Amino acid sequence: MWSASIKDNLKTTKLDPMVLKVASDIELIQLTLLDATTIFEAVDSQRDYLGKWLPFVAFTKEIKDTENFVNAVVNTPKDEIEYTFTIKVKNEFAGLIALKDTDRLNKKTEIGYWLSEKFQKQGIVTKSVKKLCGFAFNNLNLNRIQIKCAVGNKSSINIPKRLGFTFEGIERSGELLTGNVFTDLEVYSKLKND
């Protein structure tokens, strides 16, 4: 955990994080070093729920694991940055959403997300993905966004469907889940001119 003096130092030496306003009560706030404890506590308190579809949960055993993840994201060179945001609902941490595996040469990226159980079924991720798509297309000038969802993860699959993404097919054994079990992934995409 960060001491008070480290927190104060981080606040004054880091630029203010980017904020994307999703709705009156939902904001995407760019990840900072101060988020590590909150993220770890959310993961640690929901291991069974989150671990069903998110392989990283099994490898997140202590706060240091989350600190290492956050540190790697925050300290990525500017020209390689992958935008990662906390999802805040009424100022409360609800989950994460990010651009990942961005290919700048071919102007494409992928969106990944997870949401704490208590915030499910409120349209939060759907609205957040829509906002992040706008940011990727309009601010970053990307042309293609894809979302991959484990077959069977209906809540996740419904998001690209709701937002008009095109189903492209199945990536067979695309992700290794907890328990050393491979799952197929449904692949969806959206183009800037869709």
BADOTI-575664 format. One record per residue: x negated, y negated, z negated of N, C-alpha, C in turn; residue in one letter. Coordinates in steps of 0.001 Angstrom, whole numbers, plus 524288, in hexadecimal, padded with zeros to 5 digits. Layout:
residues N
XYZXYZXYZa
...
//
This chain:
residues 194
7FCAD8049C800008000080000800007FC807FB2680000m
7FE687F721802917FB667F24A802ED7FBCB7EF417FDCCw
7F77C7ED157FC247F7AB7E9B17F7937F9DE7E4687F93Es
7FB927E1597F5687FDDF7DC3D7F68C7FA067D8BC7F970a
7F50C7D8D47F7E47F1397D56C7FA747F04C7D7108001Cs
7F04F7DC23801397EFB37DDEC8069B7F46C7DC40809CEi
7F9167DCCB807987FDD17DB2680A577FD977D55880BAAk
7FC037D223807DE7FBB47CC85808CC7F7BD7CB4E80D09d
7F34E7CE0080CE67EF3F7CD29810CF7F1317CEAE8163Dn
7F3EA7D311816A97F5F77D4C281BAF7F9DE7D0D481DD0l
7FD177CEAD81A72801047CAED81C2B7FE837C60381E77k
7FA1D7C47F81C567F7C57BFA881E2C7F3F57C07B822A9t
7F2007C5378236B7EE267C6018278C7F0887C84C82C77t
7F4FC7CA9482C3A7F7887CCDE830D47FB6A7C8F783318k
7FBF47C9298383A7FFF77C5F883AB28054E7C7F583908l
809237C4878393780E677C62F837FF810157CA5583BE3d
8129E7CE7683A11814417D29483DB18189C7D0AB8414Ap
818C37D2DC845F081CE67D1A9849AF8220E7D3C584793m
826317D0CD8483D82B657D2738469182F0B7D24B84B45v
831BF7D6A184C4A835B97D6D68505883B027D74384DA0l
83E417D35F84E56843717D34884BE1847137D6BE84F1Dk
849247DAD284CAF84C917DE8A84F54852447DD0384E9Cv
853A67DBBB849D0858F57DA1E8485D858737D6C184380a
85CCC7D4B5841A485C7C7D13A83D1685A127D3F68385As
85A997D91F83806858987DC06833828543A7DFD9834D8d
852607DFE2839CD84E557E39783B70849D67E0A983E04i
845107E1C283C2A840637DF7B83E7683C517E3B783F5Ee
839597E3148438A834B67E63B8447F830167E2CC84321l
82CFA7E47F83F5B828957E15E83D7D823917E46983E88i
8200B7E1FB8416581B347E4A5842DC818657E6AE83E04q
8167F7EB6B83E74813EE7EE2A83A2580F467EB1D83811l
80EC67EAEE832E080A3E7E89A8304B808337EC7382C3Et
8038D7EB5782A41801337EEBB82649804967EF2782162l
807AC7EB228206680AF57EB2781BBB80F707EF1881C0Cl
810797F13A820A6814E07F4D982150813A47FA7881FBFd
80EBD7FBBA81EF380D328013181E1D8100A803C98198Ea
8104A8013681529812C18038F8108E8188A804968117Bt
81B3E800D4813BA820DA80167814BC821E1805E88187Et
81EB18065181C9181F5C80A918205981E6380FCB81DBBi
81A1F8102381AC8818ED8151C8182781D56816B081478f
81F4D813088116B8238B8144780DC082869816328109Be
8299F813E78151882E268159F8182D82D5281B3181A27a
828B681C4A81C2B8278A8218E81E1F8277D82577819ABv
824DE8241F8156982444827B7811038297B8291280E75d
82D268257080E84832348266480BF8836208292D80F8As
834B3829EF814898385482C5A8184E835A58309881B85q
832298337A8192482EFE8374781C068324A83B3C81F06r
8363483D7081C95839668415D81F4A83C6D83EEE823C8d
83EC083A6F822D4841EE837E2826D083E968363282B7Cy
83A6C8334982A79837228315182EB5833C48359683128l
8321A8394782DF882E9083D5382FD7830EA84113833C6g
83610841408341B83895844D4837D6836F78438F83D6Dk
8368283E8F83EBA8354B83CFC8441C8302D83A0A844B2w
82DBB83878840688290E83533840B38244A8381E83E99l
820EA839FF8420D81C6E83D1C8405E818B183A4E83CB5p
8184A8351A83D178148D83242839D5815D08329F83405f
81AAD833D5832B081C3D8340382D2A818FD8380C82A2Cv
8180E83C8C82C848150C840B2829E880F6A83F0F828D8a
80D6783B6A82C04807FD839B782B6480780834C682822f
80BE5832B28267980BF582E038233380C9082FD281D8Dt
808318311181B228085783372815F08076F82F8D81189k
804B682B55812B0803A18276280EAF8037F8220081130e
803A481E0980E01803D9818A380FDC7FF5D8177681396i
7FAD8819C7812B27F646818CE816027F75E81A5981BABk
7FA7D81E7781C827FBCE8201C821D47FECA81BC9824AEd
8027D81967821FD805838152A82458802288104E82500t
7FED880F2F821327FB4F80AB1821A87F7C580B4B8266Ee
7F5D3810118275D7F2798110382BEC7F5758100D830FDn
7FA5E811DE831367FD9E81100835D47FE7080B27836BBf
8001C80868832AE80139802D18332E7FC447FFD8834A6v
7F7FB8012A832287F2FD7FE988334B7F1767FF6283908n
7F2318041783B0C7F0E3805318408A7F448801E684439a
7F94A80168842F87FCDB7FE4D8463F7FB667F88B84603v
7FAC37F68A841577F9D37F0F4840927F48D7EF43842D1v
7F0B37F2AE842A67EB767F1388445C7EA197F30D849DDn
7EE057F46584CEA7ED2A7F5BF852607EB6C7F0D985550t
7E7927F154858D07E6057ECB885BE17EAB37EA6485EC4p
7EAB47E54285F437EF327E276861667F0DD7E480866BFk
7ED207E5DC86A0C7EE777E7A186F4E7F0657ED4586F74d
7F04D7EFF186B017F2387F55386AAE7F6DA7F5D5866ECe
7F8D27F186865067FCCD7F19D860ED801AA7F4A986293i
803967F7B885EFE8089A7FA6485F8480C247F7BA85B81e
810297F52585D4B813807F227859C0816B07F5D385655y
815D27F5698513F818917F89284D6381B4A7F4E08499Et
8204B7F5E8848AF8237C7F27A845638262D7F58A84112f
826977F31983C8882A247F5248389482F9C7F36F83A29t
833717F6A8838FA838EA7F537839B683AE57F38C83458i
83C8E7EEAE833FA83E907ECB282EFE844617EB8D82F92k
8476F7ED8882BE684D0C7EC8D82BBC84E217E985826B5v
8500C7E4D382746850E07E15C822CA84BE97E12481F74k
8477E7E0B982215842587E04D81F9E840687E55681D0Bn
8432D7E9A081DB18419A7EEA181B6983F437F21881FABe
83AE87F4A481E6C8385B7F8208222D83C017FCA582392f
83CBE7FD85828AB84031801B282A7783D63805BF82DCAa
83917804458304B8364F807FB8339C8323F80539836E7g
8305C8080983AE282C6F805F283E7382E368069E84416l
82C648032C8476A82D448039084D10828568017D84FA2i
826BC80402853F3821C68027E85654821A5803AC85C1Fa
81E56800C585EC581CB08022D863FF817F1805B886349l
81795809CF866748133080D64865E38119180F7B86B37k
80CBC8112686B7B80A888134B8705580B5180F82874E8d
80A9A80A85873E180B5480693877EA8070F806FC87C0Et
808B8806FF880E88053F8072B8856F805CF801DE88824d
802377FE50886F98029D7F8FD88903801D97F8C088EEEr
7FE737FC0D890F67FD767FC198968F8026F7FD5F89997l
8056180138897AF80A2D802D889A4F80F1080070897F6n
80E477FCDA8943D812887F9CD891DE816E17FD3488FA8k
815518010188C6D819358046388A03817BF805958845Fk
81BB4806FE8815981AFA8082E87BD181F2880C0287A06t
81EB680D988752F82299810F5872AE8244080E5B86D97e
8291F80F2086C1F82AFE80D2D8671382BD9811D286375i
829C28115685EC082AAA8152B85AA182D2381269855FFg
830348153F852F5832EE812DB84E8A8346A816EE84A7Cy
835128152A845B283780818568419C83A37814AF83DC4w
83E49816D083B568418C813B4837D4842C5816D3832EBl
842838144382E7E843DB816C98298784989818958299As
84A8E81CB0826BA84FB081F2A826CC8542181B7B82556e
8534B818268217A85794814C781FA685946810B7823B0k
8561780FDD827BB8575F80BFA82BBD8597B80E71830C1f
85A298138D830B385C02816488355F861A2814D1836AFq
862F28158A83BA98684F8150A83DAA86A9E80F8B83D00k
8672680B9283D80868E58062483D3E8675E8031C84228q
86522805D184604863878034484ADD85E708003A84A76g
85BA3800E18463A856E27FDD4845438529F7FF0A84944i
851A08040B84A3884D7A8056D84DE584F16804178537Av
853F8804F2854D4855C38039485A17854C77FDC985B28t
8564C7FA718577F855797F4D18582084F9F7F38185836k
84C967F639854FE846F57F536854B5844397F6E0859BCs
845B67FB5D85BE48436A7FD23860D1844C47F95086530v
849987F78A8654D84B337F3C18694B847D57EED1868FCk
846FE7ECDD86447843C77E8338637F83E277E92D8652Ek
83BFE7EDB1863C0836997EEF08651C835FB7EFAF86B01l
839ED7F1BE86D96839D17F22A87352839737ECBB875C4c
83C967E921873DB83C5C7E3C7875D3836FB7E1658751Ag
834A77E2518709A82F5F7E05D86F8582B6C7E2C787358f
82BC87E7EE8741F828197EAA287791828A47E8D187D3Ca
82D787E84B87F1482E517E6AE8847E82D217E0E588558f
82EF37DD98881DC82EA27D7F5882B8829A17D56E880B2n
827BC7D72187C2E823157D4B9879EB81E0D7D76E87BA1n
81E3F7DC9787C298198D7DF8587D948195B7E0D088361l
81D8F7DF928862681DE97E08288BC581D187E63E88D3Dn
81F237E9C588A0881EE37EF5388B518235C7F0A988F01l
822CF7F4F4891CE826B27F688895A9829CC7FB5689411n
827887FEAB890BF82A08803A388F6E8297B804AE88992r
82DC38066F8873882DBE80810881B88301480D7D88181i
82D85810E687E8D82FDE8160B87DD48309C817238780Eq
8345381A95877198356481C80871D3835AC8226687235i
832F38250C86EA38331F82ABD86E62835A982C458693Dk
8397082FE38699183C4A8319E864EC83C4383794864BDc
83B65839BA8602983B8D83F6785F98840F884168860F6a
84114845998640B8460C848228654484896849A786012v
84D698485385F628501D8497B85A7A8507D844DC856CDg
84D3B840E48579B84D6B83C3F854468516F8387285692n
85659839B2855D085AB2836DB8584785AB883108856FDk
8598782FAD8521D8598682A20850A5855A28270F853E7s
8510A8294B854AD84D0B826AA857BE84E6F8269485D85s
8507282ADB85F81851DE82B4A8650D8561F827678668Ai
859B58265A8630285E03822CB8643585C3081D3486538n
857AA81BB986333855D281657863C58548C814FC86977i
8511B817EE86C1F8502E8168E8719B8550C81733874FDp
8586081AEA873A485D3E81B97876A5860A6816B587632k
86141814B3871648646F810048707F8625480B458736Ar
85D3380B138741685AAD8067D8765E859C98070087C40l
85C0C80AFA87E9A85BCA80B7188448856A680D7A8866Cg
853998100D8833B84EDC81294885288506981727888AAf
84D0A8188688C4C84DF181CE388FDB84B54821CB88DAFt
84E4B8260F88D7C84C1782B0D88BD7848C482D2989043f
843CA82E4888F1484030830158932383F33835ED892F5e
840128385788E7E83F2083DF288E2383D0083F84888D5g
83B2F8444C888A38393C84696883C3833558474388419i
830A2845508803282B128466F87F9582AB284B3887C16e
8296184FA687E77829618548F87B9282506854AA87781r
8265985663872C08229A856B186E6A81F81851A786DE3s
8223C84D3F86E1B81FB48482586E2681DCB84628868EFg
81FB784878864A881E088469185F8B81DB984B1885BB7e
819A284AEE85888818E584EE78548781B2684CEC84F6Al
81F4E84F6E84D9B821F184DCB848CB81F838507484412l
8212B84EC283F7F81F7F8512E83AA5820D6856FA83ADBt
81D7185A2F838C181E4A85FD1838E581BE48625083DB8g
818C485F288409D8160D8611A84538819CA8631E84968n
81E268604F84A1482229861C884DE58225D85D9485220v
821EF85F34857048226585B8685B558281E85A7B85C84f
8293F855A985DF582E818544D85FA882E3D851D08650Dt
8324C852B68681F832D18500B86D228349E84A7C86C25d
8333B846FC86FBB834BC8418286F428380783FD8873E3l
83C3F83D04872D083F4383A85876EF83C848355F87829e
83BB98345987D30838F182FAC87EE483CC082BF988196v
83CE18271E87FAD8405282317881D783CF581E6D88372y
83E9681B978878183BA1816FB8891583F4C8128C88AA5s
83D1580DE188A6283FD38092C88C2583BCA805D688EF2k
83D53803BA89378839F2800468967183BB77FAA6895C7l
838297F707896968395F7F184895DE83DF27EFCE8993Ck
83E627F20189DEB842A77F05F8A16A847907F3AF8A0ECn
847CB7F73889D0184C9E7FA5389C1A850F17F6E389A03d
//
